[in-house]
Amino acid sequence: MVTTKEWFTVEEAGEYLCVSKRTIYKLTREGRLPAFRIGKERHRRLRREDLDRVPYPIGERANVGALLNLSGKADPVLAEIGDNEKDAAYDRI
């Protein structure tokens, strides 16, 4: 979801992170996601910047781009590790 919106309601934040409203409430209660209260009814509003920084358990939201850049062409150390005589048996697999 690409958006230029800066402030989100709880429901919109849930859609943005692909989680339920209940999860958003839990994250704010645990202090992992800052929320701002506005108005008499104290509605919560969340900043996109904070939503983008919500910590995720490993595997749920991996940085695939960083993993794709990890190659022998990009890193000479990896190229040397992958191309040596000690692992010649693995090259045939």
Sequence and secondary structure as in RCSB ss.txt:
>XXXX:A:sequence
MVTTKEWFTVEEAGEYLCVSKRTIYKLTREGRLPAFRIGKERHRRLRREDLDRVPYPIGERANVGALLNLSGKAD
PVLAEIGDNEKDAAYDRI
>XXXX:A:secstr
      EE HHHHHHHHTS HHHHHHHHHHTSS  EEETTTTEEEEEHHHHHT    TTTS  HHHHHT STTT 
HHHHHHHSSGGGHHHHT 
